[in-house]
Amino acid sequence: MYVGTLELDVLFGDVRSLKQKRALVRPLVSELRRRFEVAVAEVGGRDLYRRAVVGVSAVSGEAGQVREILEACERTVAGYPELELLSARHRLFGPED
């Protein structure tokens, strides 16, 4: 079994309240869950208006499939016009860990 994690640090454009930020984060999280069947949550920057850290995890029997899923998630987030992807950190855990 392989478990992959992806940590996405994002910066939102013209956001002036936590309510506006959450209105952008919720659809992003929902789309990743629906399209890729992954676990997703806002895991950092919850009290900042313009920043968020989104965590994604995927599980598979093959390491390559986990990598593909997480890379597709990263590309999807990078394609959102409302935000700027500042960084993405991938980790892969396998049977040896």
Stockholm file with secondary structure:
# STOCKHOLM 1.0

chainA/1-97         MYVGTLELDVLFGDVRSLKQKRALVRPLVSELRRRFEVAVAEVGGRDLYRRAVVGVSAVSGEAGQVREILEACERTVAGYPELELLSARHRLFGPED
#=GR chainA/1-97 SS CEEEEEEEEEEESSCCSHHHHHHHHHHHHHHHHHHHCCEEEEEECTTCSSEEEEEEEEEESSHHHHHHHHHHHHHHHHTCTTEEEEEEEEEEECTTC
#=GC SS_cons        CEEEEEEEEEEESSCCSHHHHHHHHHHHHHHHHHHHCCEEEEEECTTCSSEEEEEEEEEESSHHHHHHHHHHHHHHHHTCTTEEEEEEEEEEECTTC
//
